[in-house]
Amino acid sequence: MPQIFNILRGEMSFVGPRPFMASQLDLYLREGGRGYFRLRPGLTGLWQVRARQHTAMATRVLYDTAYANRIGLWEDLGILLRTVPAVLLGTGR
């Protein structure tokens, strides 16, 4: 619920790369992550609905970059629609 307030303040989006902990910054950058920094963090994102079960930072970087490269309304709507079953089933696929 607190993240809804961040969305209302314009600090986050409904869809975008999920925020990560400050302690993960070096790891994210070592894996080549740059897509995250081009966008506002999101409540849900491509990594959450496609590969949440894969915890490797390299996998997350790939999905964040893919999302940043093809951001758009239809992409966001698709992610939002896939978020509900991913959360309810705990799958991330």
Backbone as CSV, one residue per row, in Angstrom:
resi,resn,N_x,N_y,N_z,CA_x,CA_y,CA_z,C_x,C_y,C_z
1,MET,0.803,-1.216,0.000,0.000,0.000,0.000,0.844,1.278,0.000
2,PRO,1.966,1.330,0.739,2.758,2.563,0.709,3.243,2.929,-0.686
3,GLN,3.465,1.939,-1.551,3.946,2.252,-2.893,2.886,2.965,-3.728
4,ILE,1.619,2.787,-3.394,0.555,3.535,-4.088,0.763,5.032,-3.871
5,PHE,1.161,5.424,-2.672,1.433,6.834,-2.407,2.616,7.320,-3.231
6,ASN,3.616,6.473,-3.413,4.751,6.837,-4.266,4.298,7.036,-5.707
7,ILE,3.360,6.235,-6.164,2.818,6.388,-7.521,2.063,7.704,-7.632
8,LEU,1.236,8.002,-6.649,0.459,9.247,-6.664,1.361,10.481,-6.628
9,ARG,2.503,10.376,-5.969,3.461,11.491,-5.916,4.336,11.564,-7.165
10,GLY,4.229,10.576,-8.056,5.018,10.577,-9.281,6.421,10.014,-9.121
11,GLU,6.692,9.366,-7.990,8.007,8.787,-7.753,8.126,7.379,-8.323
12,MET,6.987,6.748,-8.567,6.943,5.395,-9.129,5.853,5.353,-10.191
13,SER,5.883,4.285,-10.990,4.836,3.997,-11.971,4.153,2.699,-11.565
14,PHE,3.010,2.427,-12.175,2.389,1.127,-11.949,3.259,0.028,-12.548
15,VAL,3.829,0.291,-13.737,4.669,-0.697,-14.419,6.044,-0.084,-14.661
16,GLY,7.054,-0.867,-14.374,8.438,-0.443,-14.578,9.343,-1.404,-13.847
17,PRO,10.635,-1.211,-13.942,11.526,-2.101,-13.208,11.333,-1.909,-11.705
18,ARG,11.290,-3.018,-10.979,11.104,-2.951,-9.527,12.330,-2.333,-8.875
19,PRO,12.116,-1.542,-7.828,13.261,-1.000,-7.100,14.087,-2.122,-6.482
20,PHE,15.355,-1.874,-6.325,16.197,-2.849,-5.639,16.859,-2.166,-4.450
21,MET,17.411,-2.955,-3.560,18.054,-2.417,-2.365,19.365,-1.734,-2.737
22,ALA,19.722,-0.732,-1.973,20.965,0.001,-2.224,22.164,-0.936,-2.226
23,SER,22.112,-1.973,-1.410,23.223,-2.928,-1.346,23.361,-3.744,-2.636
24,GLN,22.353,-3.717,-3.500,22.392,-4.463,-4.759,22.878,-3.623,-5.937
25,LEU,23.100,-2.348,-5.719,23.484,-1.447,-6.814,24.748,-1.908,-7.537
26,ASP,25.799,-2.210,-6.808,27.050,-2.638,-7.448,26.844,-3.900,-8.271
27,LEU,26.114,-4.858,-7.735,25.846,-6.103,-8.456,25.056,-5.831,-9.728
28,TYR,24.043,-4.965,-9.638,23.233,-4.617,-10.792,24.112,-3.996,-11.892
29,LEU,24.954,-3.082,-11.503,25.837,-2.419,-12.475,26.869,-3.385,-13.058
30,ARG,27.416,-4.274,-12.242,28.379,-5.266,-12.742,27.759,-6.175,-13.783
31,GLU,26.471,-6.430,-13.667,25.773,-7.292,-14.629,25.376,-6.522,-15.885
32,GLY,25.733,-5.250,-15.945,25.451,-4.456,-17.136,24.133,-3.710,-17.085
33,GLY,23.535,-3.631,-15.933,22.231,-2.990,-15.792,22.274,-1.493,-15.998
34,ARG,21.507,-1.019,-16.950,21.364,0.416,-17.200,19.894,0.780,-17.439
35,GLY,19.089,-0.183,-17.888,17.687,0.090,-18.204,16.909,0.638,-17.035
36,TYR,17.225,0.176,-15.844,16.515,0.612,-14.645,16.588,2.127,-14.476
37,PHE,17.718,2.701,-14.788,17.953,4.113,-14.527,17.310,5.036,-15.557
38,ARG,16.787,4.475,-16.630,16.106,5.282,-17.651,14.626,5.476,-17.338
39,LEU,14.116,4.743,-16.351,12.677,4.730,-16.072,12.397,4.933,-14.598
40,ARG,11.152,5.292,-14.311,10.721,5.297,-12.911,10.517,3.856,-12.466
41,PRO,10.858,3.539,-11.236,10.584,2.184,-10.748,9.087,1.916,-10.760
42,GLY,8.721,0.632,-10.848,7.312,0.273,-10.939,6.846,-0.647,-9.827
43,LEU,5.549,-0.648,-9.643,4.905,-1.546,-8.684,5.009,-2.988,-9.161
44,THR,4.955,-3.167,-10.476,5.148,-4.471,-11.096,5.970,-4.266,-12.360
45,GLY,6.507,-5.345,-12.880,7.335,-5.207,-14.067,7.485,-6.517,-14.810
46,LEU,8.193,-6.450,-15.907,8.382,-7.610,-16.771,9.066,-8.751,-16.027
47,TRP,10.073,-8.448,-15.239,10.777,-9.490,-14.482,9.824,-10.202,-13.515
48,GLN,8.920,-9.460,-12.888,8.003,-10.057,-11.925,7.035,-11.037,-12.574
49,VAL,6.607,-10.757,-13.782,5.601,-11.620,-14.412,6.213,-12.715,-15.287
50,ARG,7.485,-12.584,-15.616,8.107,-13.578,-16.480,9.140,-14.445,-15.791
51,ALA,9.885,-13.882,-14.845,11.034,-14.631,-14.326,11.274,-14.403,-12.836
52,ARG,10.230,-14.140,-12.091,10.393,-13.850,-10.672,11.066,-14.992,-9.922
53,GLN,10.871,-16.208,-10.389,11.468,-17.356,-9.715,12.977,-17.430,-9.935
54,HIS,13.495,-16.708,-10.942,14.937,-16.660,-11.194,15.514,-15.480,-10.421
55,THR,16.314,-15.758,-9.430,16.792,-14.694,-8.557,18.142,-14.121,-8.968
56,ALA,18.754,-14.648,-10.011,20.048,-14.124,-10.447,19.889,-12.689,-10.945
57,MET,20.790,-11.828,-10.514,20.725,-10.422,-10.913,20.877,-10.284,-12.424
58,ALA,21.652,-11.156,-13.066,21.821,-11.090,-14.519,20.480,-11.267,-15.228
59,THR,19.630,-12.145,-14.716,18.307,-12.355,-15.308,17.453,-11.105,-15.154
60,ARG,17.501,-10.535,-13.984,16.728,-9.313,-13.743,17.184,-8.188,-14.666
61,VAL,18.490,-8.044,-14.835,19.030,-7.004,-15.714,18.523,-7.199,-17.135
62,LEU,18.497,-8.445,-17.618,17.996,-8.716,-18.972,16.551,-8.273,-19.137
63,TYR,15.717,-8.587,-18.165,14.307,-8.210,-18.262,14.104,-6.708,-18.115
64,ASP,14.845,-6.058,-17.238,14.736,-4.600,-17.104,15.150,-3.905,-18.388
65,THR,16.217,-4.393,-19.006,16.689,-3.808,-20.265,15.685,-4.044,-21.382
66,ALA,15.141,-5.249,-21.457,14.134,-5.554,-22.484,12.925,-4.649,-22.325
67,TYR,12.482,-4.453,-21.106,11.328,-3.573,-20.872,11.663,-2.140,-21.280
68,ALA,12.824,-1.645,-20.883,13.216,-0.272,-21.208,13.287,-0.053,-22.714
69,ASN,13.652,-1.100,-23.467,13.789,-0.976,-24.919,12.463,-1.057,-25.664
70,ARG,11.424,-1.571,-25.023,10.147,-1.689,-25.750,8.965,-1.170,-24.941
71,ILE,9.221,-0.210,-24.115,8.176,0.369,-23.282,7.034,0.915,-24.155
72,GLY,5.819,0.694,-23.706,4.664,1.192,-24.435,3.379,0.805,-23.720
73,LEU,2.302,1.379,-24.160,1.000,1.160,-23.530,0.601,-0.307,-23.552
74,TRP,0.730,-0.973,-24.710,0.311,-2.375,-24.804,1.188,-3.286,-23.969
75,GLU,2.475,-2.982,-23.932,3.394,-3.742,-23.082,2.985,-3.606,-21.610
76,ASP,2.707,-2.380,-21.191,2.302,-2.145,-19.803,0.988,-2.837,-19.469
77,LEU,0.021,-2.755,-20.376,-1.264,-3.428,-20.133,-1.084,-4.940,-20.013
78,GLY,-0.258,-5.505,-20.863,0.018,-6.941,-20.793,0.660,-7.332,-19.472
79,ILE,1.588,-6.518,-19.015,2.247,-6.796,-17.730,1.249,-6.686,-16.585
80,LEU,0.422,-5.661,-16.619,-0.593,-5.512,-15.567,-1.539,-6.709,-15.530
81,LEU,-1.951,-7.178,-16.698,-2.860,-8.328,-16.746,-2.189,-9.608,-16.257
82,ARG,-0.901,-9.754,-16.521,-0.183,-10.954,-16.069,0.226,-10.881,-14.602
83,THR,0.165,-9.691,-14.012,0.568,-9.533,-12.615,-0.367,-10.271,-11.661
84,VAL,-1.660,-10.171,-11.896,-2.625,-10.797,-10.978,-2.403,-12.306,-10.864
85,PRO,-2.381,-13.062,-11.966,-2.138,-14.500,-11.812,-0.736,-14.792,-11.255
86,ALA,0.263,-13.992,-11.608,1.612,-14.232,-11.099,1.646,-14.096,-9.579
87,VAL,0.924,-13.125,-9.055,0.885,-12.928,-7.610,0.058,-14.019,-6.945
88,LEU,-1.117,-14.291,-7.505,-2.004,-15.286,-6.886,-1.415,-16.694,-6.929
89,LEU,-0.756,-17.024,-8.024,-0.190,-18.374,-8.170,1.272,-18.449,-7.723
90,GLY,1.880,-17.283,-7.487,3.276,-17.267,-7.075,4.224,-17.797,-8.119
91,THR,3.871,-17.609,-9.392,4.673,-18.202,-10.453,5.689,-17.259,-11.058
92,GLY,5.291,-16.073,-11.408,6.188,-15.168,-12.104,6.444,-15.586,-13.524
93,ARG,5.484,-16.286,-14.144,5.598,-16.683,-15.550,4.384,-16.240,-16.317
